Amino acid sequence: MSCIINIDRFIIPNDIITTLTSIYKFIGKNKSFENIVETDLEKIVVQTIERDCYFIAKILELDITDSRMRLIVTKNSNPRTIDETILYRIKEVLSAWHIDHNQATKSNDLINITNYINPHANIKYAYHEIDKKAYLQSQSMRSKRILLDEINDKVSFIKEKQTIEPIVLYLHFFIDFYNLKPFTESNKVTAYLLLYLLLLKAEVHSYKYVSFYEQLYKDFDKFEIELKNASFNWSEGFAQTLEFLRYMTKFIYQSYIKTEELIKAYQFDQNINKSDNIENTISKLPNIFTKEEIRNEHPLVSESTINRTLSKLKEESAIKPLGKGRSAKWVKL
């Protein structure tokens, strides 16, 4: 049933090893990246988490307007609805994990997180059938918590002995959790959050600078296809995980390529006036443009700097807004 329980027999193909080697070259630069951004690191991580929250809300299809989402994500506005509470608490969890991603993933930790994110639910561990011939139902059912503990124990043992590469190990752990569906509800939400934590635990620190959930949202259809393919025959103990590993290792590698580009852009911005640089970018955009297009070119520049530049150009009658809110457009005059 479990990928982790059977992982001792897993053989990593050469092409995945090659991609992992490229990823580890970047992981070796983690400290170098932090030294370059220095005092701006905390601000950059906060901005990344804000984008993560926006896009995980899209993935989970939370019923929140863009204006309310913006207030909750960027201003910590008090939530008014259940979905707003879920998003507010997801942000708290992601922020805590960035401060300390050596969080335990044992059964009590995961159900505590799930119930914290869903305060209006009373989520418990589900049961699965182990013996169809048993006369009593209590003899034929077992809590999924027991299997999750067994998987966690195996992961801890492998980590201690260092017999399996961490990224490969954690991706198999994610597949197990996703298919086990250990809780009575909210399994997908916890699975997507768990994947984020596991990547941080594997020292994939590109997601301090690049939004993991934005990257996932933009390729979500492909992600779901690969995950479903990997999950085929999981319950029989014959999960086919290779293609999912290929997909995810390339996914991680691309996040580091993007991170390196951002760090180079950050260094460039440090050497010239940031506002002038944004004005230069606006001059190259179409006549009608959005703040998101500016953000794509300057993801590490603060929201306030972009807003100041837009206000300055507006006062100079160089541009004017078309509408309000996150998706508002601007037109050059």
RACOR-V388395 format. One record per residue. N is the residue number from 1. RES is the residue in one letter. SS is DSSP state (A for helix, B for strand, O for the rest). D_CENTER is the distance of its C-alpha to the mean C-alpha in Angstrom with 2 decimals. Layout:
n=N res=RES ss=SS d_center=D_CENTER
n=N res=RES ss=SS d_center=D_CENTER
This chain:
n=1 res=M ss=O d_center=26.17
n=2 res=S ss=O d_center=23.52
n=3 res=C ss=O d_center=22.00
n=4 res=I ss=O d_center=21.92
n=5 res=I ss=O d_center=25.53
n=6 res=N ss=O d_center=26.63
n=7 res=I ss=A d_center=24.51
n=8 res=D ss=A d_center=27.63
n=9 res=R ss=A d_center=28.95
n=10 res=F ss=O d_center=25.94
n=11 res=I ss=O d_center=26.87
n=12 res=I ss=O d_center=24.43
n=13 res=P ss=O d_center=25.92
n=14 res=N ss=A d_center=26.87
n=15 res=D ss=A d_center=24.58
n=16 res=I ss=A d_center=21.42
n=17 res=I ss=A d_center=23.08
n=18 res=T ss=A d_center=23.65
n=19 res=T ss=A d_center=20.03
n=20 res=L ss=A d_center=19.08
n=21 res=T ss=A d_center=21.93
n=22 res=S ss=A d_center=20.61
n=23 res=I ss=A d_center=17.19
n=24 res=Y ss=A d_center=19.22
n=25 res=K ss=A d_center=21.31
n=26 res=F ss=A d_center=18.37
n=27 res=I ss=A d_center=17.29
n=28 res=G ss=O d_center=20.92
n=29 res=K ss=O d_center=20.41
n=30 res=N ss=A d_center=17.73
n=31 res=K ss=A d_center=20.62
n=32 res=S ss=A d_center=22.31
n=33 res=F ss=A d_center=19.45
n=34 res=E ss=A d_center=19.44
n=35 res=N ss=A d_center=23.23
n=36 res=I ss=A d_center=23.28
n=37 res=V ss=A d_center=21.29
n=38 res=E ss=A d_center=22.97
n=39 res=T ss=A d_center=23.50
n=40 res=D ss=A d_center=20.96
n=41 res=L ss=A d_center=17.99
n=42 res=E ss=A d_center=17.48
n=43 res=K ss=A d_center=17.81
n=44 res=I ss=A d_center=15.36
n=45 res=V ss=A d_center=12.60
n=46 res=V ss=A d_center=13.63
n=47 res=Q ss=A d_center=13.49
n=48 res=T ss=A d_center=9.99
n=49 res=I ss=A d_center=8.94
n=50 res=E ss=A d_center=11.35
n=51 res=R ss=A d_center=9.92
n=52 res=D ss=A d_center=6.42
n=53 res=C ss=A d_center=8.91
n=54 res=Y ss=A d_center=11.08
n=55 res=F ss=A d_center=9.09
n=56 res=I ss=A d_center=7.75
n=57 res=A ss=A d_center=11.46
n=58 res=K ss=A d_center=12.47
n=59 res=I ss=A d_center=10.78
n=60 res=L ss=O d_center=12.41
n=61 res=E ss=O d_center=15.45
n=62 res=L ss=O d_center=16.19
n=63 res=D ss=O d_center=19.70
n=64 res=I ss=O d_center=19.39
n=65 res=T ss=O d_center=21.21
n=66 res=D ss=A d_center=19.80
n=67 res=S ss=A d_center=22.17
n=68 res=R ss=A d_center=21.24
n=69 res=M ss=A d_center=17.49
n=70 res=R ss=A d_center=18.34
n=71 res=L ss=A d_center=20.56
n=72 res=I ss=A d_center=18.15
n=73 res=V ss=A d_center=15.20
n=74 res=T ss=A d_center=17.52
n=75 res=K ss=A d_center=20.65
n=76 res=N ss=O d_center=19.62
n=77 res=S ss=O d_center=22.12
n=78 res=N ss=O d_center=23.17
n=79 res=P ss=O d_center=21.83
n=80 res=R ss=O d_center=24.61
n=81 res=T ss=O d_center=23.33
n=82 res=I ss=A d_center=21.45
n=83 res=D ss=A d_center=18.50
n=84 res=E ss=A d_center=18.54
n=85 res=T ss=A d_center=18.68
n=86 res=I ss=A d_center=15.62
n=87 res=L ss=A d_center=13.61
n=88 res=Y ss=A d_center=15.53
n=89 res=R ss=A d_center=14.78
n=90 res=I ss=A d_center=11.02
n=91 res=K ss=A d_center=11.31
n=92 res=E ss=A d_center=13.70
n=93 res=V ss=A d_center=11.67
n=94 res=L ss=A d_center=8.70
n=95 res=S ss=A d_center=11.73
n=96 res=A ss=A d_center=13.57
n=97 res=W ss=A d_center=11.16
n=98 res=H ss=A d_center=11.30
n=99 res=I ss=A d_center=15.03
n=100 res=D ss=O d_center=15.35
n=101 res=H ss=O d_center=12.85
n=102 res=N ss=O d_center=15.96
n=103 res=Q ss=O d_center=15.59
n=104 res=A ss=O d_center=17.50
n=105 res=T ss=O d_center=16.23
n=106 res=K ss=O d_center=19.72
n=107 res=S ss=A d_center=20.75
n=108 res=N ss=A d_center=21.81
n=109 res=D ss=A d_center=18.65
n=110 res=L ss=A d_center=16.42
n=111 res=I ss=A d_center=18.96
n=112 res=N ss=A d_center=19.36
n=113 res=I ss=A d_center=15.73
n=114 res=T ss=A d_center=16.10
n=115 res=N ss=A d_center=19.40
n=116 res=Y ss=A d_center=18.32
n=117 res=I ss=A d_center=15.75
n=118 res=N ss=O d_center=18.55
n=119 res=P ss=O d_center=21.63
n=120 res=H ss=O d_center=23.94
n=121 res=A ss=O d_center=23.58
n=122 res=N ss=O d_center=25.14
n=123 res=I ss=O d_center=22.83
n=124 res=K ss=O d_center=24.47
n=125 res=Y ss=B d_center=24.28
n=126 res=A ss=O d_center=25.62
n=127 res=Y ss=B d_center=28.41
n=128 res=H ss=B d_center=29.11
n=129 res=E ss=B d_center=32.53
n=130 res=I ss=O d_center=33.92
n=131 res=D ss=O d_center=37.61
n=132 res=K ss=O d_center=38.99
n=133 res=K ss=O d_center=42.58
n=134 res=A ss=O d_center=42.38
n=135 res=Y ss=O d_center=44.87
n=136 res=L ss=O d_center=42.85
n=137 res=Q ss=A d_center=39.37
n=138 res=S ss=A d_center=38.41
n=139 res=Q ss=A d_center=39.28
n=140 res=S ss=A d_center=37.25
n=141 res=M ss=B d_center=33.91
n=142 res=R ss=B d_center=31.52
n=143 res=S ss=B d_center=28.51
n=144 res=K ss=A d_center=25.18
n=145 res=R ss=A d_center=24.51
n=146 res=I ss=A d_center=27.05
n=147 res=L ss=A d_center=25.32
n=148 res=L ss=A d_center=21.93
n=149 res=D ss=A d_center=23.92
n=150 res=E ss=A d_center=25.55
n=151 res=I ss=A d_center=22.32
n=152 res=N ss=A d_center=21.08
n=153 res=D ss=A d_center=24.51
n=154 res=K ss=A d_center=24.41
n=155 res=V ss=A d_center=21.05
n=156 res=S ss=A d_center=22.62
n=157 res=F ss=A d_center=25.79
n=158 res=I ss=A d_center=24.23
n=159 res=K ss=A d_center=22.32
n=160 res=E ss=A d_center=25.67
n=161 res=K ss=A d_center=27.64
n=162 res=Q ss=O d_center=25.13
n=163 res=T ss=O d_center=26.18
n=164 res=I ss=O d_center=22.92
n=165 res=E ss=O d_center=20.47
n=166 res=P ss=A d_center=17.37
n=167 res=I ss=A d_center=14.71
n=168 res=V ss=A d_center=17.02
n=169 res=L ss=A d_center=17.61
n=170 res=Y ss=A d_center=14.09
n=171 res=L ss=A d_center=13.32
n=172 res=H ss=A d_center=16.62
n=173 res=F ss=A d_center=15.82
n=174 res=F ss=A d_center=12.84
n=175 res=I ss=A d_center=15.40
n=176 res=D ss=A d_center=17.92
n=177 res=F ss=A d_center=16.06
n=178 res=Y ss=A d_center=15.12
n=179 res=N ss=A d_center=18.81
n=180 res=L ss=A d_center=20.42
n=181 res=K ss=O d_center=19.25
n=182 res=P ss=O d_center=20.68
n=183 res=F ss=B d_center=20.82
n=184 res=T ss=O d_center=23.22
n=185 res=E ss=O d_center=20.48
n=186 res=S ss=O d_center=16.81
n=187 res=N ss=A d_center=15.78
n=188 res=K ss=A d_center=13.14
n=189 res=V ss=A d_center=11.36
n=190 res=T ss=A d_center=11.53
n=191 res=A ss=A d_center=10.64
n=192 res=Y ss=A d_center=7.21
n=193 res=L ss=A d_center=6.74
n=194 res=L ss=A d_center=8.76
n=195 res=L ss=A d_center=7.00
n=196 res=Y ss=A d_center=4.36
n=197 res=L ss=A d_center=7.87
n=198 res=L ss=A d_center=9.74
n=199 res=L ss=A d_center=8.44
n=200 res=L ss=A d_center=9.33
n=201 res=K ss=A d_center=12.44
n=202 res=A ss=O d_center=13.26
n=203 res=E ss=O d_center=13.51
n=204 res=V ss=O d_center=11.05
n=205 res=H ss=A d_center=11.35
n=206 res=S ss=A d_center=10.80
n=207 res=Y ss=A d_center=7.46
n=208 res=K ss=A d_center=10.10
n=209 res=Y ss=O d_center=11.57
n=210 res=V ss=O d_center=9.40
n=211 res=S ss=O d_center=6.71
n=212 res=F ss=A d_center=3.80
n=213 res=Y ss=A d_center=4.32
n=214 res=E ss=A d_center=7.79
n=215 res=Q ss=A d_center=8.21
n=216 res=L ss=A d_center=7.35
n=217 res=Y ss=A d_center=9.61
n=218 res=K ss=A d_center=12.23
n=219 res=D ss=O d_center=12.61
n=220 res=F ss=A d_center=11.92
n=221 res=D ss=A d_center=15.59
n=222 res=K ss=A d_center=15.71
n=223 res=F ss=A d_center=12.70
n=224 res=E ss=A d_center=14.56
n=225 res=I ss=A d_center=17.81
n=226 res=E ss=A d_center=16.89
n=227 res=L ss=A d_center=15.46
n=228 res=K ss=A d_center=18.65
n=229 res=N ss=A d_center=20.81
n=230 res=A ss=A d_center=19.52
n=231 res=S ss=A d_center=20.21
n=232 res=F ss=O d_center=23.74
n=233 res=N ss=O d_center=26.35
n=234 res=W ss=A d_center=23.88
n=235 res=S ss=A d_center=26.20
n=236 res=E ss=A d_center=29.11
n=237 res=G ss=O d_center=27.51
n=238 res=F ss=O d_center=27.26
n=239 res=A ss=O d_center=23.60
n=240 res=Q ss=O d_center=23.28
n=241 res=T ss=O d_center=20.11
n=242 res=L ss=A d_center=21.15
n=243 res=E ss=A d_center=19.95
n=244 res=F ss=A d_center=16.45
n=245 res=L ss=A d_center=16.51
n=246 res=R ss=A d_center=17.98
n=247 res=Y ss=A d_center=15.36
n=248 res=M ss=A d_center=12.35
n=249 res=T ss=A d_center=14.37
n=250 res=K ss=A d_center=15.25
n=251 res=F ss=A d_center=11.71
n=252 res=I ss=A d_center=10.99
n=253 res=Y ss=A d_center=14.45
n=254 res=Q ss=A d_center=13.98
n=255 res=S ss=A d_center=11.20
n=256 res=Y ss=A d_center=13.94
n=257 res=I ss=A d_center=16.60
n=258 res=K ss=A d_center=15.01
n=259 res=T ss=A d_center=14.64
n=260 res=E ss=A d_center=18.30
n=261 res=E ss=A d_center=19.38
n=262 res=L ss=A d_center=17.93
n=263 res=I ss=A d_center=19.68
n=264 res=K ss=A d_center=22.86
n=265 res=A ss=A d_center=22.69
n=266 res=Y ss=A d_center=22.30
n=267 res=Q ss=A d_center=25.36
n=268 res=F ss=A d_center=27.22
n=269 res=D ss=A d_center=26.53
n=270 res=Q ss=A d_center=27.83
n=271 res=N ss=A d_center=31.08
n=272 res=I ss=O d_center=31.87
n=273 res=N ss=O d_center=31.78
n=274 res=K ss=A d_center=28.29
n=275 res=S ss=A d_center=29.92
n=276 res=D ss=A d_center=32.24
n=277 res=N ss=A d_center=29.43
n=278 res=I ss=A d_center=27.70
n=279 res=E ss=A d_center=31.15
n=280 res=N ss=A d_center=31.57
n=281 res=T ss=A d_center=28.34
n=282 res=I ss=A d_center=29.53
n=283 res=S ss=A d_center=32.87
n=284 res=K ss=A d_center=31.31
n=285 res=L ss=O d_center=29.32
n=286 res=P ss=O d_center=31.12
n=287 res=N ss=O d_center=33.55
n=288 res=I ss=B d_center=31.12
n=289 res=F ss=B d_center=27.60
n=290 res=T ss=B d_center=24.55
n=291 res=K ss=A d_center=22.76
n=292 res=E ss=A d_center=19.59
n=293 res=E ss=A d_center=21.66
n=294 res=I ss=A d_center=22.51
n=295 res=R ss=A d_center=18.95
n=296 res=N ss=A d_center=18.13
n=297 res=E ss=A d_center=21.00
n=298 res=H ss=O d_center=20.39
n=299 res=P ss=O d_center=16.70
n=300 res=L ss=O d_center=17.67
n=301 res=V ss=O d_center=20.71
n=302 res=S ss=O d_center=20.70
n=303 res=E ss=A d_center=21.01
n=304 res=S ss=A d_center=24.48
n=305 res=T ss=A d_center=25.69
n=306 res=I ss=A d_center=24.87
n=307 res=N ss=A d_center=26.52
n=308 res=R ss=A d_center=29.52
n=309 res=T ss=A d_center=30.03
n=310 res=L ss=A d_center=29.95
n=311 res=S ss=A d_center=32.36
n=312 res=K ss=A d_center=34.62
n=313 res=L ss=A d_center=34.87
n=314 res=K ss=A d_center=35.49
n=315 res=E ss=A d_center=38.32
n=316 res=E ss=O d_center=39.74
n=317 res=S ss=O d_center=39.79
n=318 res=A ss=O d_center=37.77
n=319 res=I ss=B d_center=35.13
n=320 res=K ss=B d_center=34.85
n=321 res=P ss=B d_center=32.11
n=322 res=L ss=B d_center=32.05
n=323 res=G ss=O d_center=30.65
n=324 res=K ss=O d_center=28.34
n=325 res=G ss=O d_center=24.73
n=326 res=R ss=O d_center=21.37
n=327 res=S ss=O d_center=22.57
n=328 res=A ss=O d_center=26.06
n=329 res=K ss=B d_center=27.77
n=330 res=W ss=B d_center=30.20
n=331 res=V ss=B d_center=33.37
n=332 res=K ss=B d_center=35.33
n=333 res=L ss=O d_center=38.96
